[in-house]
């Protein structure tokens, strides 16, 4: 019948397709098995070939820069010359002293002194009742304590031989002229004025040795009997012991 004929045709075509697929798979597998494997890619080793050339070039460039830097440093050193030591800051002494003002008032102020002794020293203030009991002498533009009497006021106050007198209190009479006396034609009245007198002979201002002695002795005229105020520069105790030995 027609239906049976159609079935036979379909079966025949299906059989041919199956056979064709089977032969295609077998052929493809044989081709893959017959194809030789690809050779492995050559591996690159570090530091070989071009890399070695680059590293050598960098090292050569670095060495050239070092040589140029060394030459520039030498040229700069020759241009600047040998190194010079920086000057040390000047040493100063500061001491608070009673400073007299033109209106007769007295104010404690800080006064600055430059050292006169080349070695290390210190500045001291001593109050010595008069008479002091010490001997002063002139030495290299300075007034120096040459002798201190035993058990004298200077010895008790701590004055030492070799101390350099830098300043002293001094007393002088000065005419006080109140306004009412000026209006009345008066001449005023004397009043004792106590002040600090510099004892550096080289100044400024320059002093004579006799002027300094007179200033120290003028403390006897103080109506209030205040002790003489002395500013002394003294060597350090260690150096003073070495000089004594």
ZADO-1210 file (C-alpha; in nm, 4 decimals, padded with zeros to 6 digits):
<atoms>
<atom x="00.0000" y="00.0000" z="00.0000" code="UNK" pos="1"/>
<atom x="00.1002" y="00.3687" z="-00.0253" code="UNK" pos="2"/>
<atom x="00.1554" y="00.4015" z="00.3494" code="UNK" pos="3"/>
<atom x="00.3895" y="00.1085" z="00.3589" code="UNK" pos="4"/>
<atom x="00.5874" y="00.2473" z="00.0646" code="UNK" pos="5"/>
<atom x="00.6349" y="00.5803" z="00.2413" code="UNK" pos="6"/>
<atom x="00.7607" y="00.4085" z="00.5569" code="UNK" pos="7"/>
<atom x="01.0201" y="00.2164" z="00.3581" code="UNK" pos="8"/>
<atom x="01.1481" y="00.5361" z="00.1964" code="UNK" pos="9"/>
<atom x="01.1850" y="00.7143" z="00.5338" code="UNK" pos="10"/>
<atom x="01.3619" y="00.4156" z="00.6891" code="UNK" pos="11"/>
<atom x="01.6018" y="00.3976" z="00.3966" code="UNK" pos="12"/>
<atom x="01.6907" y="00.7715" z="00.4214" code="UNK" pos="13"/>
<atom x="01.7367" y="00.7537" z="00.8014" code="UNK" pos="14"/>
<atom x="01.9748" y="00.4618" z="00.7602" code="UNK" pos="15"/>
<atom x="02.1827" y="00.6580" z="00.5103" code="UNK" pos="16"/>
<atom x="02.2063" y="00.9621" z="00.7456" code="UNK" pos="17"/>
<atom x="02.3165" y="00.7452" z="01.0367" code="UNK" pos="18"/>
<atom x="02.5852" y="00.5826" z="00.8283" code="UNK" pos="19"/>
<atom x="02.7080" y="00.9206" z="00.7038" code="UNK" pos="20"/>
<atom x="02.7319" y="01.0623" z="01.0605" code="UNK" pos="21"/>
<atom x="02.9190" y="00.7517" z="01.1794" code="UNK" pos="22"/>
<atom x="03.1754" y="00.7754" z="00.9014" code="UNK" pos="23"/>
<atom x="03.2222" y="01.1554" z="00.9684" code="UNK" pos="24"/>
<atom x="03.2981" y="01.1019" z="01.3371" code="UNK" pos="25"/>
<atom x="03.5469" y="00.8242" z="01.2640" code="UNK" pos="26"/>
<atom x="03.7251" y="01.0396" z="01.0036" code="UNK" pos="27"/>
<atom x="03.7511" y="01.3414" z="01.2337" code="UNK" pos="28"/>
<atom x="03.8960" y="01.1328" z="01.5188" code="UNK" pos="29"/>
<atom x="04.1538" y="00.9880" z="01.2860" code="UNK" pos="30"/>
<atom x="04.2548" y="01.3339" z="01.1685" code="UNK" pos="31"/>
<atom x="04.3027" y="01.4597" z="01.5236" code="UNK" pos="32"/>
<atom x="04.5079" y="01.1561" z="01.6165" code="UNK" pos="33"/>
<atom x="04.7245" y="01.1911" z="01.3092" code="UNK" pos="34"/>
<atom x="04.8007" y="01.5635" z="01.3595" code="UNK" pos="35"/>
<atom x="05.1411" y="01.6090" z="01.5426" code="UNK" pos="36"/>
<atom x="05.1410" y="01.8306" z="01.8596" code="UNK" pos="37"/>
<atom x="05.2648" y="02.1898" z="01.8300" code="UNK" pos="38"/>
<atom x="05.6193" y="02.2554" z="01.9653" code="UNK" pos="39"/>
<atom x="05.6342" y="02.4467" z="02.2991" code="UNK" pos="40"/>
<atom x="05.7018" y="02.8213" z="02.2802" code="UNK" pos="41"/>
<atom x="06.0636" y="02.9124" z="02.3661" code="UNK" pos="42"/>
<atom x="06.0918" y="03.0512" z="02.7204" code="UNK" pos="43"/>
<atom x="06.2728" y="03.3804" z="02.7848" code="UNK" pos="44"/>
<atom x="06.5362" y="03.3895" z="03.0556" code="UNK" pos="45"/>
<atom x="06.5730" y="03.7003" z="03.2787" code="UNK" pos="46"/>
<atom x="06.8888" y="03.9023" z="03.2266" code="UNK" pos="47"/>
<atom x="06.9609" y="03.7537" z="02.8904" code="UNK" pos="48"/>
<atom x="06.9747" y="03.9102" z="02.5493" code="UNK" pos="49"/>
<atom x="06.8226" y="04.2609" z="02.5260" code="UNK" pos="50"/>
<atom x="06.7649" y="04.2764" z="02.9013" code="UNK" pos="51"/>
<atom x="07.1395" y="04.2435" z="02.9655" code="UNK" pos="52"/>
<atom x="07.2089" y="04.5306" z="02.7299" code="UNK" pos="53"/>
<atom x="06.9508" y="04.7559" z="02.9026" code="UNK" pos="54"/>
<atom x="07.0935" y="04.6834" z="03.2493" code="UNK" pos="55"/>
<atom x="07.4480" y="04.7523" z="03.1325" code="UNK" pos="56"/>
<atom x="07.3369" y="05.0817" z="02.9777" code="UNK" pos="57"/>
<atom x="07.1662" y="05.1904" z="03.3022" code="UNK" pos="58"/>
<atom x="07.4736" y="05.1076" z="03.5083" code="UNK" pos="59"/>
<atom x="07.6959" y="05.3018" z="03.2716" code="UNK" pos="60"/>
<atom x="07.4631" y="05.6041" z="03.2879" code="UNK" pos="61"/>
<atom x="07.4585" y="05.5927" z="03.6680" code="UNK" pos="62"/>
<atom x="07.8379" y="05.5795" z="03.6811" code="UNK" pos="63"/>
<atom x="07.8614" y="05.8780" z="03.4447" code="UNK" pos="64"/>
<atom x="07.6244" y="06.0829" z="03.6627" code="UNK" pos="65"/>
<atom x="07.8280" y="05.9983" z="03.9743" code="UNK" pos="66"/>
<atom x="08.1474" y="06.1181" z="03.8078" code="UNK" pos="67"/>
<atom x="07.9824" y="06.4436" z="03.6975" code="UNK" pos="68"/>
<atom x="07.8479" y="06.5037" z="04.0501" code="UNK" pos="69"/>
<atom x="08.1949" y="06.4459" z="04.1998" code="UNK" pos="70"/>
<atom x="08.3545" y="06.6905" z="03.9553" code="UNK" pos="71"/>
<atom x="08.0879" y="06.9551" z="04.0279" code="UNK" pos="72"/>
<atom x="08.1351" y="06.9122" z="04.4048" code="UNK" pos="73"/>
<atom x="08.5126" y="06.9572" z="04.3753" code="UNK" pos="74"/>
<atom x="08.4677" y="07.2710" z="04.1636" code="UNK" pos="75"/>
<atom x="08.2243" y="07.4174" z="04.4169" code="UNK" pos="76"/>
<atom x="08.4609" y="07.3428" z="04.7057" code="UNK" pos="77"/>
<atom x="08.7482" y="07.5187" z="04.5261" code="UNK" pos="78"/>
<atom x="08.5278" y="07.8189" z="04.4542" code="UNK" pos="79"/>
<atom x="08.4067" y="07.8544" z="04.8140" code="UNK" pos="80"/>
<atom x="08.7477" y="07.7942" z="04.9695" code="UNK" pos="81"/>
<atom x="08.8175" y="07.6270" z="05.3039" code="UNK" pos="82"/>
<atom x="08.5305" y="07.6255" z="05.5567" code="UNK" pos="83"/>
<atom x="08.5370" y="07.9143" z="05.8002" code="UNK" pos="84"/>
<atom x="08.4352" y="07.8817" z="06.1623" code="UNK" pos="85"/>
<atom x="08.1339" y="08.0867" z="06.2624" code="UNK" pos="86"/>
<atom x="08.2049" y="08.3554" z="06.5239" code="UNK" pos="87"/>
<atom x="08.0918" y="08.2622" z="06.8702" code="UNK" pos="88"/>
<atom x="07.8224" y="08.4805" z="07.0204" code="UNK" pos="89"/>
<atom x="07.9664" y="08.7469" z="07.2473" code="UNK" pos="90"/>
<atom x="07.9367" y="08.6601" z="07.6126" code="UNK" pos="91"/>
<atom x="07.7564" y="08.9134" z="07.8297" code="UNK" pos="92"/>
<atom x="07.6964" y="08.9616" z="08.2007" code="UNK" pos="93"/>
<atom x="07.3634" y="09.0916" z="08.3261" code="UNK" pos="94"/>
<atom x="07.3115" y="09.2182" z="08.6774" code="UNK" pos="95"/>
<atom x="07.0292" y="09.4095" z="08.8430" code="UNK" pos="96"/>
<atom x="07.1494" y="09.7298" z="09.0070" code="UNK" pos="97"/>
<atom x="06.9778" y="10.0272" z="09.1729" code="UNK" pos="98"/>
<atom x="06.9875" y="10.3029" z="08.9124" code="UNK" pos="99"/>
<atom x="06.9255" y="10.6630" z="09.0190" code="UNK" pos="100"/>
<atom x="06.7002" y="10.8827" z="08.8081" code="UNK" pos="101"/>
<atom x="06.7064" y="11.2611" z="08.7578" code="UNK" pos="102"/>
<atom x="06.3952" y="11.2954" z="08.9750" code="UNK" pos="103"/>
<atom x="06.5912" y="11.1439" z="09.2696" code="UNK" pos="104"/>
<atom x="06.4079" y="10.8117" z="09.2424" code="UNK" pos="105"/>
<atom x="06.5944" y="10.4794" z="09.2412" code="UNK" pos="106"/>
<atom x="06.4862" y="10.1911" z="09.0165" code="UNK" pos="107"/>
<atom x="06.6272" y="09.8380" z="09.0018" code="UNK" pos="108"/>
<atom x="06.7314" y="09.7809" z="08.6413" code="UNK" pos="109"/>
<atom x="06.9230" y="09.5123" z="08.4528" code="UNK" pos="110"/>
<atom x="07.2676" y="09.6369" z="08.3516" code="UNK" pos="111"/>
<atom x="07.4835" y="09.4621" z="08.0904" code="UNK" pos="112"/>
<atom x="07.8612" y="09.4154" z="08.1177" code="UNK" pos="113"/>
<atom x="08.1069" y="09.2709" z="07.8670" code="UNK" pos="114"/>
<atom x="08.3693" y="09.0374" z="08.0219" code="UNK" pos="115"/>
<atom x="08.7202" y="09.1782" z="08.0680" code="UNK" pos="116"/>
<atom x="08.8896" y="08.8522" z="08.1661" code="UNK" pos="117"/>
<atom x="08.9759" y="08.6262" z="07.8749" code="UNK" pos="118"/>
<atom x="08.9156" y="08.3084" z="08.0716" code="UNK" pos="119"/>
<atom x="08.5812" y="08.2005" z="08.2115" code="UNK" pos="120"/>
<atom x="08.4616" y="08.4343" z="08.4824" code="UNK" pos="121"/>
<atom x="08.1532" y="08.5469" z="08.6699" code="UNK" pos="122"/>
<atom x="08.0070" y="08.8761" z="08.7843" code="UNK" pos="123"/>
<atom x="07.9255" y="08.9236" z="09.1522" code="UNK" pos="124"/>
<atom x="07.7707" y="09.2050" z="09.3543" code="UNK" pos="125"/>
<atom x="07.8909" y="09.2640" z="09.7108" code="UNK" pos="126"/>
<atom x="07.7885" y="09.5222" z="09.9690" code="UNK" pos="127"/>
<atom x="08.0894" y="09.6335" z="10.1744" code="UNK" pos="128"/>
<atom x="08.0484" y="09.8638" z="10.4750" code="UNK" pos="129"/>
<atom x="08.2951" y="10.1520" z="10.4823" code="UNK" pos="130"/>
<atom x="08.5814" y="10.1626" z="10.5510" code="UNK" pos="131"/>
<atom x="08.6289" y="09.8679" z="10.3147" code="UNK" pos="132"/>
<atom x="08.9807" y="09.7586" z="10.4169" code="UNK" pos="133"/>
<atom x="09.1140" y="09.6705" z="10.0726" code="UNK" pos="134"/>
<atom x="09.3856" y="09.7983" z="09.8393" code="UNK" pos="135"/>
<atom x="09.3156" y="09.8692" z="09.4714" code="UNK" pos="136"/>
<atom x="09.5699" y="09.8996" z="09.1891" code="UNK" pos="137"/>
<atom x="09.5662" y="09.9789" z="08.8178" code="UNK" pos="138"/>
<atom x="09.6366" y="09.6884" z="08.5817" code="UNK" pos="139"/>
<atom x="09.5819" y="09.6875" z="08.2017" code="UNK" pos="140"/>
<atom x="09.3060" y="09.9492" z="08.1935" code="UNK" pos="141"/>
<atom x="09.1350" y="09.7798" z="08.4869" code="UNK" pos="142"/>
<atom x="09.1098" y="09.8387" z="08.8602" code="UNK" pos="143"/>
<atom x="09.2047" y="09.5214" z="09.0444" code="UNK" pos="144"/>
<atom x="09.1894" y="09.4261" z="09.4117" code="UNK" pos="145"/>
<atom x="09.5538" y="09.3920" z="09.5124" code="UNK" pos="146"/>
<atom x="09.5134" y="09.3239" z="09.8829" code="UNK" pos="147"/>
<atom x="09.2353" y="09.2537" z="10.1330" code="UNK" pos="148"/>
<atom x="09.3035" y="09.3155" z="10.5016" code="UNK" pos="149"/>
<atom x="09.2320" y="09.0235" z="10.7324" code="UNK" pos="150"/>
<atom x="08.8974" y="09.0466" z="10.9151" code="UNK" pos="151"/>
<atom x="08.8188" y="09.3704" z="10.7302" code="UNK" pos="152"/>
<atom x="08.4763" y="09.4611" z="10.5978" code="UNK" pos="153"/>
<atom x="08.5904" y="09.3651" z="10.2467" code="UNK" pos="154"/>
<atom x="08.7117" y="09.0237" z="10.3670" code="UNK" pos="155"/>
<atom x="08.3858" y="08.9602" z="10.5533" code="UNK" pos="156"/>
<atom x="08.1814" y="09.0623" z="10.2471" code="UNK" pos="157"/>
<atom x="08.3732" y="08.8125" z="10.0295" code="UNK" pos="158"/>
<atom x="08.6050" y="09.0394" z="09.8283" code="UNK" pos="159"/>
<atom x="08.9039" y="08.8441" z="09.6928" code="UNK" pos="160"/>
<atom x="09.2472" y="08.9388" z="09.5699" code="UNK" pos="161"/>
<atom x="09.2426" y="08.9480" z="09.1897" code="UNK" pos="162"/>
<atom x="08.8810" y="09.0619" z="09.1608" code="UNK" pos="163"/>
<atom x="08.8326" y="09.3228" z="08.8882" code="UNK" pos="164"/>
<atom x="08.6247" y="09.6225" z="08.9926" code="UNK" pos="165"/>
<atom x="08.3654" y="09.6864" z="08.7194" code="UNK" pos="166"/>
<atom x="08.1418" y="09.9381" z="08.8958" code="UNK" pos="167"/>
<atom x="08.0888" y="10.0969" z="09.2371" code="UNK" pos="168"/>
<atom x="07.8333" y="10.3085" z="09.4115" code="UNK" pos="169"/>
<atom x="07.9310" y="10.6725" z="09.4525" code="UNK" pos="170"/>
<atom x="07.7852" y="10.9654" z="09.6440" code="UNK" pos="171"/>
<atom x="07.7983" y="11.3324" z="09.5556" code="UNK" pos="172"/>
<atom x="07.6261" y="11.6462" z="09.6739" code="UNK" pos="173"/>
<atom x="07.3868" y="11.8013" z="09.4263" code="UNK" pos="174"/>
<atom x="07.1886" y="12.1222" z="09.4647" code="UNK" pos="175"/>
<atom x="06.8150" y="12.0652" z="09.4913" code="UNK" pos="176"/>
<atom x="06.6218" y="12.3685" z="09.3794" code="UNK" pos="177"/>
<atom x="06.2466" y="12.3472" z="09.4443" code="UNK" pos="178"/>
<atom x="06.0237" y="12.5698" z="09.2363" code="UNK" pos="179"/>
<atom x="05.9231" y="12.7905" z="09.5323" code="UNK" pos="180"/>
<atom x="06.2896" y="12.8677" z="09.6023" code="UNK" pos="181"/>
<atom x="06.3524" y="12.9595" z="09.2388" code="UNK" pos="182"/>
<atom x="06.0546" y="13.1953" z="09.2437" code="UNK" pos="183"/>
<atom x="06.1761" y="13.3489" z="09.5674" code="UNK" pos="184"/>
<atom x="06.5271" y="13.4016" z="09.4385" code="UNK" pos="185"/>
<atom x="06.6824" y="13.1265" z="09.6544" code="UNK" pos="186"/>
<atom x="06.9845" y="12.9235" z="09.5599" code="UNK" pos="187"/>
<atom x="06.8512" y="12.5844" z="09.6712" code="UNK" pos="188"/>
<atom x="06.9969" y="12.3391" z="09.9188" code="UNK" pos="189"/>
<atom x="07.2478" y="12.0549" z="09.8807" code="UNK" pos="190"/>
<atom x="07.1236" y="11.6974" z="09.8658" code="UNK" pos="191"/>
<atom x="07.3339" y="11.3847" z="09.8495" code="UNK" pos="192"/>
<atom x="07.2825" y="11.1789" z="09.5374" code="UNK" pos="193"/>
<atom x="07.3866" y="10.8086" z="09.5274" code="UNK" pos="194"/>
<atom x="07.4477" y="10.6515" z="09.1876" code="UNK" pos="195"/>
<atom x="07.6359" y="10.3689" z="09.0112" code="UNK" pos="196"/>
<atom x="07.9779" y="10.4687" z="08.8768" code="UNK" pos="197"/>
<atom x="08.1475" y="10.2605" z="08.6037" code="UNK" pos="198"/>
<atom x="08.5030" y="10.1573" z="08.6907" code="UNK" pos="199"/>
<atom x="08.6320" y="10.0503" z="08.3472" code="UNK" pos="200"/>
<atom x="08.9280" y="10.2775" z="08.2742" code="UNK" pos="201"/>
<atom x="08.9041" y="10.2182" z="07.8994" code="UNK" pos="202"/>
<atom x="08.5413" y="10.3331" z="07.9029" code="UNK" pos="203"/>
<atom x="08.3193" y="10.4366" z="07.7615" code="UNK" pos="204"/>
<atom x="08.3512" y="10.6927" z="07.9049" code="UNK" pos="205"/>
<atom x="08.7201" y="10.6778" z="07.9883" code="UNK" pos="206"/>
<atom x="08.8073" y="10.7028" z="08.3581" code="UNK" pos="207"/>
<atom x="09.1276" y="10.7696" z="08.5438" code="UNK" pos="208"/>
<atom x="09.2433" y="10.5482" z="08.8272" code="UNK" pos="209"/>
<atom x="09.2155" y="10.8410" z="09.0681" code="UNK" pos="210"/>
<atom x="08.8554" y="10.9025" z="08.9608" code="UNK" pos="211"/>
<atom x="08.7630" y="10.5442" z="09.0474" code="UNK" pos="212"/>
<atom x="08.9365" y="10.5658" z="09.3869" code="UNK" pos="213"/>
<atom x="08.7491" y="10.8891" z="09.4609" code="UNK" pos="214"/>
<atom x="08.4188" y="10.7260" z="09.3672" code="UNK" pos="215"/>
<atom x="08.4785" y="10.4331" z="09.6057" code="UNK" pos="216"/>
<atom x="08.5876" y="10.6686" z="09.8855" code="UNK" pos="217"/>
<atom x="08.2805" y="10.8916" z="09.8350" code="UNK" pos="218"/>
<atom x="08.0628" y="10.6251" z="09.9979" code="UNK" pos="219"/>
<atom x="08.1879" y="10.7675" z="10.3318" code="UNK" pos="220"/>
<atom x="07.9778" y="11.0782" z="10.2601" code="UNK" pos="221"/>
<atom x="07.6495" y="10.8885" z="10.2412" code="UNK" pos="222"/>
<atom x="07.4269" y="11.0426" z="10.5130" code="UNK" pos="223"/>
<atom x="07.2330" y="10.7134" z="10.5328" code="UNK" pos="224"/>
<atom x="07.5531" y="10.5143" z="10.6033" code="UNK" pos="225"/>
<atom x="07.4728" y="10.2581" z="10.3367" code="UNK" pos="226"/>
<atom x="07.7480" y="10.0084" z="10.2444" code="UNK" pos="227"/>
<atom x="07.9452" y="10.0567" z="09.9260" code="UNK" pos="228"/>
<atom x="07.8034" y="09.8542" z="09.6413" code="UNK" pos="229"/>
<atom x="08.0803" y="09.6871" z="09.4389" code="UNK" pos="230"/>
<atom x="08.0409" y="09.4990" z="09.1100" code="UNK" pos="231"/>
<atom x="08.3334" y="09.2569" z="09.0734" code="UNK" pos="232"/>
<atom x="08.4366" y="09.0259" z="08.7909" code="UNK" pos="233"/>
<atom x="08.5936" y="08.7108" z="08.9266" code="UNK" pos="234"/>
<atom x="08.7689" y="08.4155" z="08.7699" code="UNK" pos="235"/>
<atom x="08.6033" y="08.0771" z="08.8020" code="UNK" pos="236"/>
<atom x="08.7003" y="07.8991" z="09.1231" code="UNK" pos="237"/>
<atom x="08.8743" y="07.6093" z="08.9412" code="UNK" pos="238"/>
<atom x="09.0944" y="07.8437" z="08.7374" code="UNK" pos="239"/>
<atom x="09.1645" y="08.0566" z="09.0435" code="UNK" pos="240"/>
<atom x="09.2948" y="07.7487" z="09.2274" code="UNK" pos="241"/>
<atom x="09.5269" y="07.6650" z="08.9337" code="UNK" pos="242"/>
<atom x="09.6645" y="08.0218" z="08.9276" code="UNK" pos="243"/>
<atom x="09.7264" y="08.0051" z="09.3048" code="UNK" pos="244"/>
<atom x="09.9185" y="07.6751" z="09.2678" code="UNK" pos="245"/>
</atoms>
